Amino acid sequence: MHSGWRRRQRSWSAPAKRRGIYIRNGEALEGAAGLNVVVFDKTGTITEGRPVVTDFLPAANVDRSRLLAIIAAAEAGSEHLLGRAIAAWCTAQAIVAAECSAFTAIPGRDVRAICEHQTVLIGNSALLAEAGITLVGGDVGGVAATIELSRRTMRIVRQNLFWALGYNVVAIPVAAAGRLSPMIASAAMR
């Protein structure tokens, strides 16, 4: 059993490592599979002396307007320079903020709120580290790759659980009745 777990772990960790993604444990992998949106900030602090939003590049299949409405609402009350820059940019884009509640700012890490019945986290690399994921290099595409890898892995885990349950529902009664050869049972479990 232990060697099987290692074999499965290698199946998802090797491609991730080749992309510069280090996933600390299965819990972090499972958590990343549930992400729907990731927001990054990139500021003009070096060139302008104050943070400004220069680009907004939503992931594929994400409703740009809805995402901006949620971001605008979550950052509206922010006291952080980056949060204020994001809120100001959303205002300049004529974005109408979504309804949010339970706003919390964790200094140096993130902003959390409940917007449209969803938990929203907007944060920096400390938030990713807290999630157990480390990206090596400057390619933010690694985050999308991490989410996709996590989703594929969780899909395979669910499929394996389905087949294991099906095998046990059918094979255990047949084996208990003495009608299942141990050789066939062994082959079916591989």
C-alpha positions in Angstrom: 0.0 0.0 0.0 2.8 2.4 0.9 4.5 1.9 -2.5 1.2 2.5 -4.3 0.8 5.9 -2.5 4.3 6.9 -3.5 3.7 5.8 -7.1 0.5 8.0 -7.2 2.3 10.9 -5.5 5.0 10.8 -8.2 2.4 10.9 -10.9 1.3 14.4 -9.9 4.4 15.8 -8.3 6.9 15.2 -11.1 5.0 17.3 -13.7 4.5 20.0 -11.1 8.2 20.1 -10.2 9.1 20.4 -13.9 7.0 23.5 -14.1 8.6 25.0 -10.9 5.6 24.2 -8.7 6.2 22.6 -5.3 3.1 21.3 -3.6 3.7 20.6 0.1 1.1 17.9 0.7 -2.2 16.4 -0.5 -4.2 18.9 1.5 -2.7 21.8 -0.5 -3.3 19.9 -3.7 -6.9 19.3 -2.8 -7.4 22.9 -1.8 -6.0 24.2 -5.1 -8.5 22.0 -7.0 -11.3 24.1 -5.4 -10.0 27.5 -6.5 -12.1 29.3 -9.1 -10.3 32.6 -9.4 -6.8 33.8 -8.5 -6.1 37.6 -8.4 -2.5 39.0 -8.7 -1.4 42.5 -8.2 1.4 44.1 -10.2 2.2 47.7 -9.2 3.9 50.7 -10.7 5.6 51.4 -7.5 9.1 51.5 -8.9 8.4 53.7 -11.9 5.7 56.1 -10.5 6.4 56.0 -6.8 2.8 54.9 -6.0 1.0 51.7 -6.8 -1.3 51.6 -9.8 -3.1 48.8 -11.7 -1.5 48.5 -15.1 -3.3 45.4 -16.5 -6.2 43.1 -15.6 -5.9 39.7 -17.2 -8.6 37.3 -16.0 -8.3 33.6 -16.5 -10.2 31.9 -19.4 -13.8 31.3 -18.8 -14.1 33.9 -16.0 -16.8 36.6 -16.2 -14.6 39.7 -16.2 -17.4 42.1 -15.0 -18.5 39.8 -12.1 -14.9 39.3 -11.0 -14.1 43.0 -11.0 -17.3 43.7 -9.1 -16.2 41.3 -6.4 -12.7 42.6 -6.3 -14.0 46.2 -6.1 -16.2 45.3 -3.2 -13.6 43.3 -1.3 -11.0 46.1 -1.7 -13.4 49.1 -1.1 -12.6 49.4 2.6 -9.0 48.6 2.3 -6.4 50.7 4.1 -3.5 49.1 2.3 -1.9 51.1 -0.6 -2.3 48.2 -3.0 -5.9 47.7 -2.0 -6.7 51.4 -2.5 -5.0 51.3 -5.9 -7.1 48.3 -6.9 -10.3 50.0 -5.6 -9.4 53.2 -7.4 -8.8 51.4 -10.7 -12.1 49.6 -10.4 -13.9 52.9 -9.8 -12.1 54.4 -12.9 -13.4 51.5 -14.9 -17.0 52.3 -13.7 -17.3 49.0 -11.9 -20.3 48.6 -9.6 -19.2 46.8 -6.5 -20.9 43.5 -5.5 -22.5 43.0 -2.1 -19.9 41.9 0.4 -19.9 41.2 4.1 -17.5 39.9 6.8 -14.6 42.0 5.5 -11.3 41.2 7.3 -7.8 42.4 6.5 -4.9 40.4 7.7 -1.9 42.8 7.7 0.9 41.7 5.3 -1.1 38.8 3.9 -4.6 39.2 2.6 -8.1 40.5 2.5 -11.0 38.2 3.1 -14.7 38.8 2.5 -17.9 37.1 1.7 -19.2 38.3 -1.7 -22.2 36.9 -3.5 -22.2 33.9 -1.1 -18.6 33.0 -1.8 -15.4 33.4 0.2 -13.1 35.8 -1.5 -9.3 35.9 -0.7 -7.1 38.6 -2.3 -3.5 38.3 -1.2 0.2 38.1 -1.8 2.7 35.2 -2.0 2.3 34.7 1.8 -1.2 33.5 1.1 0.0 31.0 -1.5 2.7 29.8 1.0 0.0 29.4 3.6 -1.9 27.2 1.1 1.2 24.9 0.9 2.1 25.9 -2.7 5.4 27.4 -3.8 6.1 28.7 -7.3 9.7 28.9 -8.4 10.4 31.6 -11.0 8.4 34.6 -12.1 5.9 32.7 -14.3 2.4 33.3 -12.8 1.1 30.9 -15.3 2.3 28.3 -12.8 -0.7 29.1 -10.6 -3.1 28.2 -13.4 -1.1 25.0 -14.0 -1.3 24.2 -10.3 -5.0 24.6 -10.3 -5.4 22.4 -13.4 -3.1 19.8 -12.0 -5.0 19.7 -8.7 -8.3 19.4 -10.5 -7.1 16.5 -12.7 -5.5 14.7 -9.7 -8.7 15.1 -7.6 -10.8 13.8 -10.6 -8.5 10.7 -10.8 -8.8 10.2 -7.0 -12.6 10.3 -7.3 -12.6 7.9 -10.2 -10.3 5.5 -8.3 -12.6 5.6 -5.3 -15.6 4.9 -7.5 -14.0 1.8 -9.0 -12.7 0.6 -5.6 -16.2 0.9 -4.1 -17.7 -0.9 -7.1 -15.1 -3.7 -6.9 -15.7 -4.2 -3.2 -19.5 -4.2 -3.6 -19.3 -6.9 -6.3 -16.2 -8.9 -5.4 -16.5 -9.3 -1.6 -19.9 -11.1 -1.7 -18.7 -13.2 -4.6 -15.4 -14.1 -2.8 -17.3 -14.8 0.4 -19.4 -17.3 -1.5 -16.2 -19.0 -2.7 -16.8 -18.2 -6.3 -13.9 -15.8 -6.9 -10.5 -17.1 -7.6 -7.8 -15.4 -5.6 -5.7 -14.9 -8.8 -8.6 -13.0 -10.5 -9.2 -10.9 -7.4 -5.5 -10.1 -7.2 -5.4 -9.1 -10.9 -8.5 -6.9 -10.5 -6.9 -4.9 -7.7 -3.9 -3.9 -9.7 
